[in-house]
Amino acid sequence: MEYLTAWKNPTQDYYNNKIWDTLLKKIHLPIDRKINYCEAMCGSADAINIFEKYCFTDISYSAFDYSPKMVAIAKEKHPKYRIYEQDITTFYEPNTYDIIVVMLGLHHVNKHTKKVLSNIYNSLKPGGFFFSLETTYGNSFFAKIRDLIYKHSVAFDYETEKDFSVHELNMLAAECNLTLERQIYPGLLSYVLLILPVILANKTFCKRLLLKSIEFGGTMFRKYIDIESSLWGTSVARFFSFTTFACYRKH
């Protein structure tokens, strides 16, 4: 709950919508028919709001998470959808889904990433899309910064947390026959400022001060996000970004 509180605010919602808007600009989703959509490692299952926004005529939505607490939260928020407990390392529903989404999840199962990606590939229908937001690095210095954060912040479990290089993530997807359609790198200053309250989970005063600052500067911060988003698809952003948002496809 501490994590959800720190990571959930109107500016964060604006950022989430912006990264989806930016990524989806050049991707042609099938909006004229029923979509079978699965959100894996769903947390509180917020990605469904994005796809409802894009006016699909009909969505068959399901979601799962390993944590019973997160499943309970997601069910309370989205009572009309199928949400259940499931370990992503054993998830396997052949040729079932048009879209599968994993938001900031693969690094938690880094010892099983190839198996998970292979299961996702098999669970997609031919032509299906896999959307993945992941912690990444584009240079070794930033990789060391992330490692220090994982090691010293109580918000993270150092034994299970990992970030991928952008190249490593794409190679793992390619080895599982997932073709990269589009990729952006939105982990710049706006992402850093939004995730700081999570990193400062054990420093209550600093966390509250930062959250208040984000709330107070909401309009200006959102305008900055708009400006920054023009860089997200560039090689400069790839080098400096702490995250990668990608769309892969099963052909």
N, C-alpha and C positions, 0 to 999 in steps of 0.2 A: 504493500500500500504506500510506503514511503516513496518507492520508485514511481508509482503512478501519479502521486501528488506532485512530485518535483517535475515530472515530464509532461504534465497536462495543464495547459493554459491556452487562452485564445491565440496568442502569438505562435505557440507551438502548432496549433491547429492550422493556422495560416501557412506556416512553413511546410507542413505535411501536404496541404493542398497544392502549394506551389511546386513542390518536387514532383508530384504526380502530373500536374498540368504541363510541366516542362518535359518530362519523360514521354508523355503520351502524345505530344504534338505531332510526331511523325510516325505514329504506330496506328494502323488501321484495325481497330477492334470490331468484332462481329456484333453490331448493336441491333441488328434486325431479326434476331432469333433468340430462342431461349439459351441461356448461358449456364453451364455447370461450373461453379466457381468454388474453390476451396482455399481457405486461409489456414495454412499450417503454422504451428507454433504461434497461435493467434493472440496470446495475451488477452487483452480486453476486446479483441475483435473489431478494431476501429477501421480497418481497410474497407469493410463493406460500405461504409458511408461514401467513400470515393466512387465506388462503382455504381452505387445508386445515383450519385450526382451525374454520372455520364449517361444517364437515361437509357439503360438497357430495357428492352421491352419486357423481359422476364428473366429473373435470376433464380436459379436453384443453388442456394448458398449453404455451405457447410463449413465448419471450422473445428479445429481441435488444438488442444494444448496438453502438455504432460502434467501440468499443475492443476489439481482439483480446485484450488482457490481461484485460479484465473478462469477456469471453465465456469465456475459459479458466477463470477463477476460478468463474464461475457454473456452468459445465459440471461442474467438479470437485465442487461442492456439491450439484448436482441432476442426477446422471447419467441419470435416467430421463426427463427432459424434453427437448424440442426447444429448443435455445438456439443462436443463430447471429448472425453479423455482419450489420448492416443500418444504413443511414443513415435516420433517422426522416423526413428531408425527402423521401425517395423511397418511404417505406412506403405501400403501397396494396394492400389485399386486400378488395375490395368485399363487403359483407354477410357477413362471416365470423365476427365475434366477438360474444359476449354481454357481455364485459367487457374493457376496455382500461385499463391503469394506467400512469401516468407519475409517478414520484416524484422531485420536485426536478430536473426535466429541461427543461421548456419555456424557462426563462430562459437556457439554454445555446444555444438556437436562436432567440433573440428576433427576429432579422431574418426568420425564416421562420415565425413562430408561427401566422399565419393559415392558411398552406398546410398546416402540420402538423395543426392542428385540423380543417381541412377533410378531410384524408386520414383522420384518426381517425374523424370522423363517417361517412365513406363506408365505412370498414372495419368499423363496427359493424352488427350486425343491427338491424332495427326494434325499438325497445324496449330496446336495449343500453345499458349503463352505461359512462361514462368517469369514472375517479377520478383526480384531479390534486392533488398536494401541491406548492405553489409558494411561493417567496419573494415576499412582498408587503409593502406598507406601507399604513397607514391614515391617515398624516399626513405632511406634508412634512419635519418635523424628523427622523423616523425614516428617511425616504428618504435624507437627507443622511448620517446615521450609517452606513447600509448602504453608501453610495457610498464613504465614507472607508475602510471595512473592505475593500471590494473593491480599492480603489486601493493599500492599503498592506500587506495580508497576502499572503504568498507562496503561500498555499493557493488563491488565486483568480486567474483570468486576467481582468484588468480589461477587456480588449478584448472579451471574449465574455460576461462576467457582466452580468446585468441583473435587477432586480426590477420587478414590475408593481404598480401600485395595484390594490386589490381591484376597484374599478370597472372599470379597464381590462381586467383578466383576464376578468371576467364579460361585458363587452361583446364581447371577441374571441370567446368561446365562443358568445354569442348570435348573432353575425354568421355563425357557421358552423352555425347551427340546432341547437346543443346547449342543451337546457333545463336550468336549474339545479334540482336536486332538493333538495339540502341542502348547507350550508356551515358550517364551523367555523373558528376562528381560534386554533390551539394554539401560536402562536409567542410565548409570554409568557416569564416568568422561567425556567421549567424548560427550555424550548428554548434560551434564551440560554446557560444554564449548560452544557448538553450540547454545544452547538456551539463553545464557547470553546476546547476542545482542538484543534479543527480550525483556528480562526483563529490560534492560537498555534503553528502547525506549525513555525516556525523558532525558537521559544523553548523548547528541549527541557526545561529544568528546570521552567518554569512549566506546561508542558503535562503533564508527569508528575505534578507536585504536584496539579494540578486533577483529573486522572484518578484519583489515589489518594484525593482528597477525595470524589469522586463514589462511588467504590467503598466507602469507609469509611462514608459516610452513606447507603448504599443504601436501607435500610428507611425511614428518615425522609424521604429524597428521594422515594421512591415514594408515601408517604402524602401528601406535598405535591402531587405530580402528581394524585393522586385529588381533592384539594380544589380545585386549580386548574382541573381539567377541567370543573367545574360552571360556569365562566365562559366556556368556549370558544365557546359559541353566542351570546354577547351582543354588543351594539353597542360596549360598552366594550372587549372583547377585539378586536373588529374594528379599533378605533382604535389600540390599542397593539401589536397582534401583528406579528411579523416573517414570519409564514407564514399561508397559507390552505390548508385542505384541503376539497376540494369534490367532490361527485358530480353529474355532468351526465348527461342521458339523450337518446338519439335517439328521437324520437316519430314 
